Amino acid sequence: MYGIRGNLHDDFWSYGPGLNRWSDVEDATVPVDSGAALVAATVSGADYIYGFVGDGSTRFLRFSISNNNWLRLSSVPSVVGPDGALAWDGADTIWALKGDKNPQPCELWNYTISTDTLTSISVTPTSVHLGGVIVFQPGALKASTNSRCSHHPRQRMARGTAVT
């Protein structure tokens, strides 16, 4: 398990459940903030952690678990807001929600791992604000919008067919 500190820090940790202990790992290349998101993916037998830096940045990074280092990938099309979220499809695609500081629909992107390309796919049907989450299940992509603003007072779950 891996975690990143956030709040404009670059601390990156791994957790060993058997030892019940967090350990320092190679720090992220830049400080991260709200909207930072991590997702684990196995590519050609190698394990990686992909991540958004967060609020106000277009940086997209990959951490190699075996090499203990970070690599900057292609930039995302626009800045990631506080509700950035990532999900891996178990194959060659990472799905991403842009997130936004304002309560409004946000962009859905897909990142093709093998070609290092990120494409804008769609816009969410409702706002993603104050708690966005994205989950991939075979054949479907689910996004939660935990908006606490007056026009979206409760958590909603949108379901869409995954298209690659």
URNORZI-V992703 format. One line per field, one symbol per residue. ss: DSSP state (H for helix, E for strand, L for the rest). phi: phi as a letter, one per 20 degrees, with the letter a starting at -180 (. if undefined). Layout:
BEGIN
ss->???
phi->???
END
This chain:
BEGIN
ss->LEEELLLLELLEEEEELLLLEEEEELLLLLLELLLLEEEEEEELLEEEEEEELLELELLEEEEELLLLEEEELLLLLLLELLLLEEEELLLLEEEEELLLLLLLLLEEEEEEHHHLEEEEEEELLLLLLLLLEEEEELLEEEEEELLLLLLLLLLEEEEEELLL
phi->.cbcfmlmddfccdddffelbecfcgfgfbfdbgnfbcbebdclndecddbefogncdfcccdeffelbdceegfffbfeefdgbcbeencdcdecdfmbfdfbgcfddcdeffdlcccfdacffcfdbmpfbccdcgnbcccdceedefecfcfccdccffcd
END
